[in-house]
Amino acid sequence: MRRLLFFCFTALCCTQGLLAQEITAKVTVIATRISTQIDRRIFVTLQNQLTNLINNRKWTADNFKQNERIQCNFILNLDREIEKNVYGASLTVQAGRPLFNTSYNSPLVNWQDNDVAFRYVEYQPVEFNENRINGGTDGLASNLTAVFAYYLYIILGMDYNSFSLSGGDPYFKKALFVVNNAPEGRGISGWQQFDGLRNRWWLAENFVNTRFTLFHDAIYQYYRNSLDQFYEKELEARTAMLVVINLLNTFVESNPNTMMMQFFMQSKADELIEVFRAAPPDEKARARDILQKIDLTNANRYLSELK
């Protein structure tokens, strides 16, 4: 059963009443760039509807206890009104995963999608139907929930991967299913291969690509062999992290410029710097050299903070 060994310090059995949904999400809708002639209550209603959709829906077949719920944060920032009731927005997606025996939440996902367009009229149903993802004749009306569902499946995939080898595969496949059945129509983008090299299609493709199994192994080892061990075995956990970043370096050398690698490293610089800050000089130097290669965005930070 999911996470049974990891959470063996809690009660071995629980009643049906203690079982909970998988996600605890906070959704924030920001509409400061939208004309003040539009009633602000519309966006509060949308925020509440999205929160209810995420937190009240069962996204897996597993039962999560309250302390197992994945903590998520979604910020939908509306930057323009394309036409009446149609908006363009960016979506920031954040999710964390608790480490064993600590109160620290390690970031699983910290990503911004700048390609979200949708139609919304106050009180219209905000639902996600796996059998009708594309929304029929009005793709814009269903595009927002499709985007949210897609990222929830990515989050679940990352979370399950962090507890068991390739445990997230079913959820990455669900994310790809959303991509393959995504809404279409004027103004909708981000779902197609030709929409660029950094979009939802490419991320889902990377996660289900069987050539990239080494990356999935590294995610598992990052958490279970390293971070989850820090409380009790700091030295061994740090050594295990060095093994992990070596694996990631091997992956990058064989598969340069994958979106999944950028997606993973987007949230890891602060954490990795803290892991190796107290390392012996030779170990710190080895970590610094590898991290500069696999995370070019933060190369200068590793150079300056891991001296």
N, C-alpha and C positions, 0 to 999 in steps of 0.2 A: 504494500500500500504506500502511496506517495508520501515521501519524507518520513516514513515510520521510524527509521533509525535516527534520522536527524533530530526528531522531536521526541525521543524516547524519555526525556526528562519530564514531559507532560503526562497527563493521565493516559493510561493505555486504552481506555475505552471512553466513548462519549455518547450521549444520547442524541437522538435526532434533533432535539431542540437546540443543541449546541453547534450543529453544522451550519456553515455559512457559505455565502457566495465566494467566488474566487478573488474578486477585485474590491478594493476600497479606493475610489477615485474622487478627486476634487476636480471639477470642471469650472473654468473661468472663461467667460465670454467678454472680450474687450471690444467696445464699439466706439471709441473716442474719435475715430477718423470718419465715422459715418455721420451724415447730415443730422443736425439736431432737430430737423423737421420730422424725423422718424421717432415714434414713441419709444423711449428707452425700455419700457416694460416688455417689449417684444423680445429683447435680448436676455432679459432676466428669465422669461418663460423658456426660451431656448436652452439656457444654461441649466435650468431645473430639469427639463426633459432629457437632456443628454446625461446628466448625473443619474437620473432614474434608470435610463436605458443601461448604462454601464454597470451600476451597482446592483440592480435587481434582476439582471439576466444571468442564467447559468451558461457559462462559456465553455465548460468542460463537463465530462461525466464524473469527475471526482468531487468528493466532499472536502471542503477546506474548513478547518477550525478557525476561530476568530484570529488567533495569533499567526495563522498561516496566510492570511489575506495579503495579496500583493498591493502595496501602496503605490498609487499612480497620481500623476498630476497632468492635466490637459489644459493648455491655454490656447483658446481660439481667438486670434486677433484679427478682427475684420478691418481690412485696410481700404476697401472701396465698395461702392454700390455699383455693380455692373449695369443693372437695369432694375426696374421695380421688383423688389423682393428677391433679387439675385445678388449675392455677395461674393467677393473674392477675399481670401483670408490666408493667414499662415497658421499652422498648428504646431505648437511645441508639446512634445510628448516626453514625459519623465516617469521613470519607475525605479523602485529600489528593492533590494533583497536583503533581509536581515542576516547577519553573520552569527554563527553558533556562539551562544553564551555571551552575547554582547547586545547593546542597544543600538549599535551602528547599522545603518542601512547602506549597503554598497550599491552604487548606481548601476542598474542594468541597462537602462535606456535614457539617453538625453539627446533628443533629435528634434530638428525643426523642419517641417514640410511647408514650403512656401507656395504650394500649388493646389490650393483647396478652393473650389468654387461650388456654390450650392444655392438652391432656392428654398426660402423659408417664409411661410406665412404663419402668424401667431396661432398657436394651438393645433397646427396641422400635426398629424401623427409623426412621432420621431421613433421609428422602429427599424430593426434589422431583420430581414427575412432571408435566410440562406437559399431559399428556393426562388427568390425574386430580387436578387441583389441589384440588378441593373435598373430596376424601377420602371420597366416597360417604356412607355412613350415619353416619360418625364424623368430623364436621367438626373437632372440637376436636383430634383426633389429628394432623391435617394443617395446622392453622391456623398453627402456629409456623413451619414451613418455607415456607409461602406468604408470610408476613410478611417473612421473611429474603430470599426470592427477589425479592419486590417491591422492597425497598430496594436490592438488588444491581443490579436493572435501572435503578433511578433513578440510582444511582451511575455505572453505565456510560453512561447517557444524558448525564449532566453531564460526564463525562470526555471522551467523544467530541465533545460540543458544543464543548469547550474547544480542540479541535484542528482542527475543520473545521465550516464553516457547516452547521447542522442535522444534523451527523453523528450526534447522539444520537437522532434520531427513531425508528429501529427499536427501540431499547431502551425509550424512553418508551411505545411501542405495546405492547411486551411487558409492561411494568408495568400498563398498562390491561387487557391480556388477563388478567393475574392477578386484577385487581380484578373483572372481569366473570365470572370463573369461581371466585371465592373461596369458601372453606368457609362453610357456613351452619349455624346451630344455636343453641341456648340459650347465652347468654354471649358469643357472638362478635359483635363490632361493629368499626366503623372502615372497613368496606368499602362502605358504602352512602351514597348522597347525603344521605339524611335522618339520618345519624348525627352531623351537626353540620357546621360550615363549615370545619373544619380537620382533615381526615382523609385516608386514602389515596385515596379516590375523588376528592376535589377536587384533590389534588396531581397525580394522573395525568391528570385531565381538563384541568387547566391546561396541562400540558406537551404535550398533543397537540392543543390547541385552535388551529386555524389563524389565529384572530384575534390570537394572541400571538407571531407570528413576530419582532417587534421585540425581544422579550425574549431569544430564542435568539441573535439577531444580537449583542446586548449581551454575552452570555456569551462568545461567540467573541472579540469585540473586547477584552473584559476581559483575556483571557489572551494571545492571539496578538499583538494590537496594542500591548498595554501591559506586563503583567507579564513576559512572555517577553523583552521588549526592555530591561528595566531594567539588566541587567548591562552592556550595551554602550552604551545610549543613554538614560540616565536622564531627561534633560530632555524628550526626545521621548516617552518612555514615560509620563511624568507628564501631559503635554499630552493624550496619547491617552486616559488614564484620565479626564480631565475630560470628554472627548467621551463616554465610556462612561456616566458618571453622569448626563450630560445626557440621553442616550438613555433611561436608566432612569427619569429624572424624567418624560420625555415618556410613557413607558409607564404610569407610575403615574397620571398625570393623566387618561389615557384609560381606564385599567383599575384603578380604586382597589380596594384591599383584596383582591388576589388572593393565594392561598396560595403560589404559586410565588415571588412576590416576597419574602414573609416567609421562606420556606424558603431562598432564596439569601442574603438579607442576614443571616440568623441567625449566620453564621460570618465576616462580612466586616468588622466594625467595626475590630478591631485592625489588620488589613491595610491598610484604607483610611486610617486615621489615620497609619500609618507612611509610606504613599505620599505624603501631602500635608504631612507635618510639616515637611519641608525646602523646601516650595514657596515661591515669592515671595509676599509679602503679599496681592496682589490675587488671585492664583490660589488661594491658600489660603482666602481669604474666599469666593470663588465656590464652591469645593468644599464648604466648611462649610455654606453656605446650602442647597445642593442636598441634601447628605447628611442634614441635619436634617429635610428634607421626606420623603425616601424611606425613611428608617430611623428612625421615631419612637421605637422602643425605646431607641436609643442617641443620641438627639438631644442630651442634656446632655453626653455624652462628646465629641461633635464640637465642641460649643460651648466646652468647657473646654480641650480638648487641641489644637484648631486655632485658637488665638488669633492 
